[in-house]
Amino acid sequence: MPRLRSTLAAAALAVTATVAGPLPSAVGDTTDIAPPGANDWSCKPSAEQDPVVLVHGTFENMAKNWPTLSPRLKDEGYCVFALNYGGNAMGPIAESAKELDAFVGAVLGATGARKVDLVGHSQGGMMPRYYIKNLGGATKVDDLVGIVPSNHGTESALVRPAGFENTACPACDEQQAGSEFLADLNARDETPAGPHYTVVTTRYDEVVTPYTSAFLDGSAREVTNVTLQDACPLNTIEHDQAPNHPVVHQWVLRALERTGPADQAFKPSCVV
């Protein structure tokens, strides 16, 4: 749920162009714009690296959400993939998770990998948990890294602009704190076995509020919850631009490069 300061009409527009390589016909629209470094369907990951799937947030698309992290991951040697889903991620979250399921299947088929790593922003950090919990994703995901994810919803009015019709954005209702969708998602085990979970958040998040609602319950072996200001107290990054921040990139890479979630004791470089 990025900052909702543009008009509703602008937020709902879908952009079209070509991806960097042929997208399998069963998944998505081949006219979608891919961020730099993503969707090279001939890429073969090394034995040490899983392919990475980038999952955008509400009112977003892959090109807008990942212009800096996608090429950074590509430069680090990862096979990077990204998708658009849910009509700018406004549709029902369970249906969006089915789109992610199909996309992950295509990535695994193209790369020959056994598992993927998922990196998501806002709804994109929460929605994959439905896929993991309910659609068999627990056996196909090694790491889930959520950047300011809406894991327990938000109390912020920014989740829906003034005058927004309820029926136009089911995902907005589902991301409200206390929603039936989130109650079901978080019931019993918030972090099903299989993947490792890393949450990166900021005290200056104005969309997912309180910012601590992003955190997940689970053992330290499987879950790491990171607040950027604990290591970098002068950092003032907010919700919308968090995926583009170099300190966030350091945490993402830390999570992806090691067995288990990101190391809580990791000390990123705060001067970037």
KOLKETOR-217936 format. One record per residue: residue number from 1; residue in one letter; z, x, y of N, C-alpha, C in turn. Coordinates in steps of 0.02 Angstrom, whole numbers. Example, Ala and Ser with C-alpha at 12.3 -4.5 7.8 and 13.67 -1.06 7.14 Angstrom:
BEGIN
   pos   code     n_zz     n_xx     n_yy    ca_zz    ca_xx    ca_yy     c_zz     c_xx     c_yy
     1      A      390      660     -284      390      615     -225      390      660     -165
     2      S      354      642     -112      357      684      -53      394      645        2
END
This chain:
BEGIN
   pos   code     n_zz     n_xx     n_yy    ca_zz    ca_xx    ca_yy     c_zz     c_xx     c_yy
     1      M        0       41      -60        0        0        0        0       43       63
     2      P      -57       69       81      -60      112      140      -44       74      203
     3      R      -35      109      258      -19       78      322      -72       27      339
     4      L      -51      -34      356      -99      -89      365     -109     -102      439
     5      R     -140      -54      472     -150      -61      544     -222      -77      562
     6      S     -267      -73      514     -335      -96      528     -338     -170      517
     7      T     -392     -201      538     -399     -273      529     -410     -288      456
     8      L     -396     -350      438     -406     -371      369     -479     -364      349
     9      A     -524     -381      394     -594     -376      376     -614     -305      360
    10      A     -591     -258      400     -607     -188      387     -576     -164      323
    11      A     -515     -186      309     -481     -164      249     -515     -188      186
    12      A     -547     -246      190     -576     -276      131     -647     -253      117
    13      L     -677     -215      161     -745     -193      150     -751     -146       92
    14      A     -803     -154       52     -817     -108       -3     -874      -63       19
    15      V     -865        4       13     -917       50       30     -960       65      -31
    16      T    -1024       81      -19    -1069       95      -73    -1108      158      -59
    17      A    -1121      196     -113    -1164      255     -112    -1169      277     -184
    18      T    -1177      343     -197    -1185      366     -265    -1128      411     -285
    19      V    -1109      410     -349    -1058      454     -374    -1088      521     -391
    20      A    -1045      571     -399    -1068      638     -416    -1078      643     -491
    21      G    -1129      611     -515    -1142      611     -587    -1142      539     -612
    22      P    -1173      527     -670    -1180      459     -695    -1115      432     -722
    23      L    -1093      374     -696    -1035      340     -722    -1057      298     -781
    24      P    -1020      300     -837    -1039      259     -894    -1048      186     -873
    25      S    -1101      154     -897    -1121       89     -873    -1068       36     -886
    26      A    -1025       46     -936     -974       -4     -952     -917       -4     -903
    27      V     -913       45     -859     -855       52     -815     -876       57     -743
    28      G     -856        8     -703     -864       13     -630     -935        5     -606
    29      D     -944       15     -543    -1008        7     -509    -1036       76     -493
    30      T    -1096       90     -515    -1125      156     -505    -1141      171     -432
    31      T    -1132      123     -388    -1144      136     -317    -1081      157     -280
    32      D    -1025      162     -314     -962      180     -281     -964      254     -259
    33      I     -935      266     -200     -930      335     -176     -872      370     -211
    34      A     -883      429     -236     -830      469     -265     -806      520     -215
    35      P     -742      537     -215     -718      590     -171     -746      657     -192
    36      P     -745      707     -148     -772      773     -166     -737      800     -228
    37      G     -777      825     -275     -750      856     -335     -739      810     -393
    38      A     -747      744     -383     -732      696     -435     -794      669     -469
    39      N     -784      645     -530     -834      608     -569     -895      649     -589
    40      D     -882      712     -607     -932      752     -643     -922      737     -717
    41      W     -963      693     -744     -953      669     -812     -974      720     -864
    42      S    -1001      777     -842    -1016      831     -889     -958      881     -894
    43      C     -906      872     -854     -850      920     -852     -812      918     -918
    44      K     -795      977     -944     -755      983    -1005     -691     1020     -988
    45      P     -633      988     -998     -570     1021     -980     -553     1078    -1027
    46      S     -514     1126    -1001     -489     1180    -1042     -435     1153    -1088
    47      A     -416     1194    -1137     -364     1173    -1184     -297     1164    -1149
    48      E     -288     1197    -1092     -224     1194    -1056     -221     1137    -1005
    49      Q     -276     1104     -991     -277     1054     -938     -305      988     -963
    50      D     -270      934     -949     -297      868     -962     -342      848     -904
    51      P     -392      806     -916     -428      777     -859     -381      735     -817
    52      V     -393      735     -751     -350      700     -704     -388      639     -677
    53      V     -355      581     -680     -383      519     -653     -343      500     -591
    54      L     -377      492     -535     -346      474     -471     -351      399     -460
    55      V     -294      368     -443     -289      295     -438     -267      276     -367
    56      H     -310      244     -329     -297      230     -259     -248      173     -249
    57      G     -228      161     -186     -180      109     -170     -212       46     -143
    58      T     -170       -2     -125     -193      -67     -101     -231      -60      -35
    59      F     -284      -99      -29     -330      -99       28     -370      -34       34
    60      E     -367        7      -18     -400       73      -16     -460       75      -62
    61      N     -492      132      -65     -543      148     -114     -537      223     -129
    62      M     -571      245     -180     -560      315     -203     -584      365     -150
    63      A     -638      350     -114     -663      397      -65     -614      408       -8
    64      K     -582      354       15     -536      360       71     -469      390       49
    65      N     -448      375      -12     -382      396      -34     -378      470      -54
    66      W     -434      499      -77     -430      564     -110     -477      617      -81
    67      P     -489      620      -16     -536      670       11     -511      741        8
    68      T     -445      751        2     -418      819        1     -388      838      -66
    69      L     -354      791     -100     -323      809     -164     -376      818     -218
    70      S     -428      778     -218     -480      784     -269     -512      854     -269
    71      P     -536      879     -212     -565      947     -214     -513     1001     -228
    72      R     -450      990     -208     -398     1039     -223     -388     1045     -298
    73      L     -385      988     -333     -378      990     -405     -439     1021     -439
    74      K     -498     1004     -413     -559     1034     -440     -558     1110     -432
    75      D     -536     1134     -375     -531     1206     -364     -482     1240     -411
    76      E     -433     1202     -435     -384     1229     -482     -409     1225     -554
    77      G     -470     1202     -563     -500     1202     -629     -497     1137     -667
    78      Y     -470     1085     -636     -464     1020     -671     -530      982     -671
    79      C     -541      945     -724     -593      893     -723     -562      832     -690
    80      V     -591      811     -634     -561      759     -592     -605      697     -594
    81      F     -572      640     -602     -607      576     -604     -570      527     -559
    82      A     -607      480     -530     -577      429     -487     -614      364     -495
    83      L     -580      310     -483     -610      244     -490     -591      200     -431
    84      N     -633      149     -420     -615       93     -377     -597       35     -423
    85      Y     -548       -6     -403     -526      -60     -447     -499     -117     -405
    86      G     -499     -175     -436     -463     -232     -409     -486     -258     -341
    87      G     -548     -244     -321     -570     -267     -255     -527     -238     -200
    88      N     -530     -172     -193     -485     -135     -147     -412     -144     -167
    89      A     -401     -150     -233     -333     -155     -262     -294     -214     -235
    90      M     -330     -268     -218     -296     -329     -195     -287     -380     -250
    91      G     -324     -372     -305     -322     -421     -359     -258     -417     -400
    92      P     -250     -462     -448     -190     -461     -491     -182     -393     -524
    93      I     -121     -367     -523     -110     -298     -546     -124     -292     -621
    94      A     -108     -342     -660     -121     -339     -732     -196     -333     -745
    95      E     -237     -367     -705     -310     -361     -714     -334     -292     -692
    96      S     -305     -265     -639     -323     -197     -618     -306     -147     -672
    97      A     -250     -157     -706     -230     -112     -760     -281     -113     -817
    98      K     -312     -169     -829     -365     -173     -879     -425     -131     -858
    99      E     -440     -130     -793     -495      -88     -769     -478      -14     -779
   100      L     -415        3     -765     -393       72     -776     -399       90     -850
   101      D     -380       45     -894     -384       57     -966     -456       73     -985
   102      A     -504       34     -961     -574       46     -977     -598      113     -949
   103      F     -575      130     -889     -597      192     -857     -568      252     -895
   104      V     -504      249     -913     -475      304     -952     -512      313    -1018
   105      G     -530      258    -1050     -568      263    -1112     -634      298    -1101
   106      A     -667      284    -1046     -730      318    -1031     -720      392    -1018
   107      V     -666      410     -983     -651      481     -969     -636      518    -1035
   108      L     -596      488    -1078     -581      521    -1141     -644      529    -1184
   109      G     -687      478    -1183     -749      483    -1221     -795      536    -1195
   110      A     -800      542    -1129     -845      591    -1099     -821      663    -1106
   111      T     -755      672    -1102     -727      740    -1101     -705      764    -1170
   112      G     -695      718    -1216     -669      737    -1281     -594      751    -1281
   113      A     -561      738    -1226     -488      750    -1220     -450      696    -1258
   114      R     -388      712    -1277     -344      664    -1311     -304      623    -1261
   115      K     -288      653    -1203     -248      620    -1153     -274      636    -1084
   116      V     -253      596    -1035     -268      609     -965     -202      616     -928
   117      D     -206      645     -868     -152      642     -819     -173      592     -765
   118      L     -127      550     -744     -140      501     -692     -102      521     -629
   119      V     -137      520     -572     -105      532     -507     -123      472     -463
   120      G      -72      436     -440      -86      376     -402      -46      371     -338
   121      H      -76      338     -289      -45      327     -224      -24      255     -217
   122      S       39      243     -198       64      176     -183       57      130     -244
   123      Q       19       75     -239        8       34     -298      -22       75     -355
   124      G      -63      124     -337      -94      167     -388      -46      210     -426
   125      G       16      218     -400       67      253     -438      110      207     -479
   126      M      108      143     -464      146       92     -500      104       56     -552
   127      M       44       34     -534        2       -4     -579       -8       29     -647
   128      P      -18       96     -650      -27      128     -716       32      118     -763
   129      R       91      103     -736      148       90     -780      138       26     -820
   130      Y      102      -23     -792       85      -82     -831       37      -63     -887
   131      Y      -12      -22     -872      -58        3     -922      -21       40     -977
   132      I       26       83     -958       65      122    -1007      109       76    -1050
   133      K      140       27    -1019      189      -14    -1054      157      -69    -1096
   134      N      101      -97    -1072       74     -158    -1102        5     -151    -1133
   135      L      -32      -98    -1116     -102      -94    -1138     -116      -32    -1180
   136      G      -64       -1    -1208      -75       56    -1252      -82      122    -1217
   137      G      -70      125    -1151      -79      187    -1115      -29      241    -1132
   138      A       28      223    -1163       79      273    -1178       54      328    -1224
   139      T        4      313    -1265      -24      364    -1310      -82      402    -1279
   140      K     -103      382    -1218     -163      412    -1188     -148      449    -1123
   141      V      -84      447    -1101      -65      478    -1037      -13      531    -1050
   142      D      -25      591    -1024       24      645    -1029       70      645     -968
   143      D       42      641     -908       82      640     -847       60      581     -803
   144      L      110      548     -774       97      500     -719      133      527     -658
   145      V       95      543     -606      123      567     -544      112      513     -491
   146      G      166      484     -467      161      431     -416      177      460     -347
   147      I      131      453     -300      142      473     -231      161      411     -191
   148      V      222      409     -165      251      351     -132      235      286     -169
   149      P      250      282     -233      231      223     -273      276      163     -259
   150      S      249      104     -270      286       42     -258      321       18     -322
   151      N      358       63     -354      386       48     -420      434      -11     -421
   152      H      473      -20     -368      518      -77     -365      501     -122     -306
   153      G      441     -116     -281      418     -159     -228      443     -137     -160
   154      T      430     -179     -111      446     -163      -42      477     -222       -6
   155      E      519     -208       41      547     -259       86      510     -260      152
   156      S      458     -219      160      423     -212      223      375     -270      235
   157      A      372     -293      298      323     -344      317      252     -317      318
   158      L      245     -250      317      178     -221      319      139     -232      255
   159      V      171     -259      203      136     -271      141       81     -324      150
   160      R       88     -367      200       35     -416      214       28     -425      289
   161      P      -31     -415      317      -41     -426      389      -29     -499      408
   162      A      -14     -510      471       -4     -578      496      -65     -621      484
   163      G      -56     -681      460     -111     -727      449     -147     -716      383
   164      F     -122     -671      342     -155     -655      278     -143     -712      229
   165      E     -197     -738      199     -190     -791      150     -160     -764       86
   166      N     -110     -799       59      -77     -777       -2     -126     -766      -60
   167      T     -174     -812      -66     -220     -808     -122     -269     -750     -117
   168      A     -277     -721      -59     -325     -667      -50     -301     -600      -77
   169      C     -235     -593      -86     -208     -529     -110     -150     -541     -157
   170      P     -165     -559     -220     -110     -567     -268      -67     -504     -275
   171      A      -99     -445     -269      -61     -383     -276       -9     -375     -221
   172      C      -22     -405     -162       28     -402     -108       91     -439     -128
   173      D       82     -500     -154      140     -538     -177      177     -501     -233
   174      E      139     -474     -279      169     -441     -337      207     -378     -319
   175      Q      192     -349     -261      227     -288     -240      285     -303     -193
   176      Q      300     -366     -180      359     -383     -142      421     -371     -185
   177      A      473     -341     -156      535     -331     -193      560     -397     -222
   178      G      578     -396     -286      604     -455     -318      551     -500     -350
   179      S      487     -479     -348      435     -520     -377      443     -525     -453
   180      E      416     -579     -480      418     -588     -553      381     -533     -589
   181      F      325     -512     -560      286     -458     -591      328     -395     -598
   182      L      362     -374     -544      401     -313     -546      463     -320     -590
   183      A      492     -380     -591      549     -391     -636      529     -379     -708
   184      D      470     -405     -727      446     -395     -796      429     -322     -809
   185      L      396     -290     -760      375     -221     -769      435     -175     -778
   186      N      489     -188     -741      547     -144     -742      601     -165     -791
   187      A      589     -218     -827      639     -241     -876      645     -191     -933
   188      R      706     -182     -956      721     -137    -1011      704      -65     -992
   189      D      650      -37    -1017      634       34    -1006      582       42     -951
   190      E      602       75     -896      555       86     -841      505      142     -857
   191      T      523      185     -904      481      244     -919      471      250     -994
   192      P      426      209    -1022      415      211    -1094      397      281    -1119
   193      A      419      297    -1179      408      363    -1208      334      377    -1215
   194      G      318      441    -1208      249      466    -1212      233      507    -1151
   195      P      221      474    -1095      207      512    -1033      269      543    -1003
   196      H      257      590     -957      308      616     -913      295      587     -843
   197      Y      349      573     -807      344      537     -744      371      579     -687
   198      T      330      585     -635      352      619     -573      339      572     -515
   199      V      390      562     -473      384      520     -413      395      565     -352
   200      V      348      563     -305      354      601     -243      356      551     -185
   201      T      410      553     -147      416      505      -92      441      540      -29
   202      T      444      502       25      464      529       90      512      480      124
   203      R      560      507      159      608      465      195      574      426      252
   204      Y      513      447      271      478      415      326      427      363      303
   205      D      433      342      240      388      290      215      404      224      251
   206      E      355      197      285      364      135      322      334       75      285
   207      V      302       87      227      271       33      190      311       16      128
   208      V      327       64       86      372       53       29      443       66       54
   209      T      478       10       67      545       16       95      595      -24       54
   210      P      656        2       45      675       70       63      637      121       21
   211      Y      632      182       46      591      231       10      617      245      -60
   212      T      682      234      -70      712      246     -136      688      196     -189
   213      S      656      142     -167      630       94     -216      573      124     -257
   214      A      547      181     -236      495      215     -274      523      248     -337
   215      F      588      264     -337      616      304     -391      618      266     -457
   216      L      613      305     -511      616      277     -579      679      300     -614
   217      D      705      255     -656      761      273     -699      734      305     -762
   218      G      770      356     -786      750      389     -848      784      456     -853
   219      S      779      487     -910      812      551     -921      777      605     -880
   220      A      815      657     -862      787      712     -823      732      748     -861
   221      R      733      743     -926      681      775     -967      614      740     -958
   222      E      615      675     -942      554      636     -938      536      614     -867
   223      V      585      614     -821      574      587     -754      601      635     -702
   224      T      561      648     -650      584      684     -591      568      644     -529
   225      N      619      629     -490      611      594     -426      619      644     -369
   226      V      568      649     -327      566      699     -274      566      665     -206
   227      T      611      685     -162      607      667      -91      586      729      -53
   228      L      530      726      -18      501      785       14      550      820       60
   229      Q      591      782       95      635      812      145      694      850      115
   230      D      706      841       50      759      880       18      743      955       19
   231      A      679      971       11      658     1041       13      630     1060       81
   232      C      600     1012      116      567     1025      180      593      975      231
   233      P      652      987      259      685      937      302      647      920      365
   234      L      602      963      388      564      948      449      500      910      435
   235      N      485      897      372      425      861      354      431      788      375
   236      T      382      762      412      384      693      436      326      650      409
   237      I      296      671      354      239      634      327      260      562      309
   238      E      215      514      323      229      445      308      187      421      249
   239      H      182      357      240      153      328      179       78      341      172
   240      D       40      323      223      -32      322      217      -62      391      203
   241      Q      -37      442      237      -67      508      231      -32      553      180
   242      A       17      527      145       52      568       96        4      601       45
   243      P      -49      567       20      -92      600      -29     -130      660       -1
   244      N     -133      666       66     -170      721       97     -126      779      118
   245      H      -62      774      107      -17      826      133      -12      885       84
   246      P      -18      947      109      -16     1006       65       49     1013       26
   247      V      105      991       53      168      995       15      166      947      -44
   248      V      139      887      -33      130      840      -88       84      870     -141
   249      H       31      903     -120      -14      934     -168       22      985     -212
   250      Q       69     1022     -182      106     1071     -221      148     1037     -276
   251      W      179      981     -259      217      945     -309      173      917     -364
   252      V      115      891     -345       68      864     -395       47      919     -444
   253      L       28      976     -417        7     1031     -460       64     1055     -504
   254      R      125     1056     -477      183     1076     -517      193     1030     -576
   255      A      184      965     -564      191      917     -618      137      924     -671
   256      L       76      938     -650       20      941     -696       19     1005     -737
   257      E       45     1059     -709       36     1124     -742       89     1141     -793
   258      R      142     1101     -796      197     1118     -842      207     1062     -892
   259      T      240     1078     -947      259     1027     -995      319      989     -968
   260      G      313      923     -966      365      883     -936      348      866     -864
   261      P      393      829     -830      381      812     -760      390      873     -716
   262      A      377      865     -652      387      920     -604      460      944     -608
   263      D      469     1008     -600      536     1038     -601      573     1020     -537
   264      Q      631      987     -545      670      966     -487      690     1025     -442
   265      A      696     1084     -473      717     1143     -435      660     1179     -401
   266      F      599     1154     -409      541     1185     -378      549     1188     -302
   267      K      530     1244     -272      534     1253     -200      464     1260     -171
   268      P      436     1208     -143      369     1213     -115      371     1253      -50
   269      S      312     1277      -31      306     1309       35      303     1254       87
   270      C      350     1253      134      352     1201      185      307     1217      244
   271      V      287     1279      252      244     1300      306      173     1303      279
   272      V      133     1254      298       65     1250      270       15     1238      327
END
